[in-house]
């Protein structure tokens, strides 16, 4: 069960990184140069609720698993693979 929770945490972190600028000076500068002021969300201090995560995923047109970072993570270490939707 701990592995599932850790994988979920990876997904949450990845989703937030994909949806917002979190601590990236280079990306923030690029956005500012384009006339966009980024919103910085410190998701470890103020984690999003389930509804917010679902909204972000819907707006990005993605499934949670698509946001998982694989390289150098527990996901890669466990050699986790998506479940076959047709399998029981």
C-alpha positions as CSV (number, residue, x, y, z in Angstrom):
1,X,0.0,0.0,0.0
2,X,2.9,2.4,0.7
3,X,4.1,2.0,-2.9
4,X,0.6,3.0,-4.2
5,X,0.6,6.1,-2.0
6,X,4.1,7.0,-3.1
7,X,3.2,6.6,-6.7
8,X,0.1,8.7,-6.1
9,X,2.3,11.4,-4.6
10,X,4.5,11.3,-7.6
11,X,1.4,11.8,-9.8
12,X,0.2,14.7,-7.8
13,X,3.6,16.3,-7.8
14,X,3.9,15.8,-11.5
15,X,0.4,17.1,-12.2
16,X,1.0,20.3,-10.3
17,X,4.4,20.8,-12.0
18,X,2.7,20.4,-15.4
19,X,-0.1,22.8,-14.5
20,X,1.8,25.5,-12.7
21,X,5.3,26.9,-12.4
22,X,6.8,25.7,-9.1
23,X,10.2,27.1,-8.3
24,X,11.5,27.3,-11.9
25,X,13.3,30.6,-12.3
26,X,14.0,29.9,-16.0
27,X,10.4,29.0,-16.8
28,X,9.1,31.9,-14.8
29,X,11.4,34.3,-16.6
30,X,10.2,33.0,-20.0
31,X,6.6,33.4,-19.0
32,X,7.3,37.0,-17.8
33,X,9.1,37.8,-21.0
34,X,5.9,36.6,-22.8
35,X,3.8,39.0,-20.7
36,X,2.4,36.3,-18.4
37,X,2.8,36.5,-14.6
38,X,3.1,32.9,-13.3
39,X,1.2,31.7,-10.3
40,X,3.6,29.9,-7.9
41,X,2.0,27.2,-5.8
42,X,4.0,25.5,-3.1
43,X,2.1,22.3,-3.3
44,X,3.9,20.7,-0.3
45,X,2.7,23.5,1.9
46,X,-0.8,23.8,0.4
47,X,-1.7,20.5,-1.3
48,X,-4.6,20.6,-3.7
49,X,-7.8,18.8,-3.0
50,X,-9.3,16.0,-5.1
51,X,-11.6,18.4,-7.0
52,X,-8.7,20.7,-8.0
53,X,-6.6,17.7,-9.2
54,X,-9.5,16.4,-11.3
55,X,-10.1,19.9,-12.7
56,X,-6.4,20.2,-13.7
57,X,-6.4,16.8,-15.3
58,X,-9.6,17.6,-17.2
59,X,-8.2,20.9,-18.4
60,X,-5.0,19.2,-19.6
61,X,-7.0,16.3,-21.2
62,X,-4.8,13.8,-19.4
63,X,-5.1,10.8,-17.1
64,X,-3.2,10.7,-13.8
65,X,-0.8,8.0,-15.0
66,X,0.3,10.1,-17.9
67,X,1.7,12.6,-15.5
68,X,4.0,10.2,-13.6
69,X,7.6,10.9,-13.8
70,X,9.3,7.6,-14.5
71,X,13.1,8.0,-14.7
72,X,14.8,7.9,-11.3
73,X,11.6,7.3,-9.3
74,X,9.9,4.6,-7.3
75,X,7.8,4.0,-10.5
76,X,10.9,3.0,-12.4
77,X,12.4,1.1,-9.5
78,X,9.2,-1.1,-9.2
79,X,9.0,-1.4,-13.0
80,X,5.4,-0.4,-12.7
81,X,3.3,-0.8,-15.8
82,X,-0.2,0.4,-16.5
83,X,-2.9,-2.1,-15.9
84,X,-4.6,-3.6,-19.0
85,X,-8.1,-2.2,-18.8
86,X,-9.4,-5.6,-20.2
87,X,-7.7,-7.6,-17.6
88,X,-9.5,-8.6,-14.4
